[in-house]
Amino acid sequence: MEKINTSFKVIAFGMIAEKIKTKELVLEGIPNTDVLTGYLHQQYPELQHLKFSIAINKKQAVGNTMIPLGAEVALLPPFSGG
């Protein structure tokens, strides 16, 4: 029986990547963005004081959003406009 892939890739940019000391994570068993944020704050306490956005498959997540299997999730630092 084939194992179902329940993992997804998380790509971190800018100061978020610096804080977690990697540009890429592979996570498993996290169903939505609220759980993901809680996990990140627990594993990387320095992120608790940073504002960041989450994008799923290149679309910015608004509110608590489901993370589909095999998704590509991006952690985006605040953007400064000009």
C-alpha positions in Angstrom: 0.0 0.0 0.0 1.4 3.4 -1.0 1.9 6.0 1.7 0.0 9.2 1.2 2.2 12.3 1.1 1.0 14.5 3.9 4.0 16.9 3.9 4.4 20.3 2.4 7.2 22.6 1.7 7.6 25.9 3.6 9.9 28.6 2.0 11.0 31.4 4.2 12.2 34.8 2.8 14.2 37.7 4.2 14.4 38.2 7.9 12.2 35.2 8.5 14.7 32.9 6.9 17.4 34.6 9.0 15.5 34.0 12.2 14.8 30.3 11.6 18.3 29.8 10.0 17.0 28.1 6.9 15.2 29.0 3.7 13.2 25.8 3.5 11.3 23.5 5.8 9.3 20.4 5.1 6.4 20.0 7.6 3.8 17.4 8.0 0.4 17.1 9.6 -0.4 20.8 9.9 -3.9 21.4 8.5 -4.2 25.2 8.4 -2.4 28.5 8.7 -3.5 29.0 12.4 -1.9 25.7 13.4 1.2 26.5 11.2 1.6 29.9 12.9 1.3 28.3 16.4 3.9 25.7 15.4 6.3 28.3 14.1 6.0 30.4 17.2 6.6 27.4 19.4 9.6 26.1 17.4 11.1 29.6 16.7 10.1 32.0 19.5 11.9 34.9 17.8 9.1 34.8 15.2 6.5 35.8 17.8 7.7 39.4 17.5 7.8 39.5 13.7 4.8 40.2 11.5 4.7 38.0 8.4 2.3 36.9 5.8 1.6 33.4 4.6 1.1 32.5 1.0 -0.2 29.1 -0.2 0.6 28.1 -3.7 1.5 31.8 -4.5 -1.7 33.2 -3.2 -1.7 35.2 0.0 -3.7 33.5 2.8 -6.4 35.6 4.5 -7.5 34.5 7.9 -7.3 30.8 8.8 -6.7 29.0 5.5 -6.6 25.2 4.9 -3.2 24.0 3.7 -3.7 21.4 0.9 -1.5 18.3 0.7 1.7 19.0 -1.3 1.2 22.7 -1.1 4.0 25.2 -1.3 3.8 27.6 1.6 5.8 30.9 1.7 6.5 32.9 4.8 6.7 36.5 3.6 8.2 39.4 5.7 6.4 42.7 5.7 6.9 44.6 2.5 7.8 48.2 2.4 6.2 50.1 -0.5 7.5 53.0 -2.4 
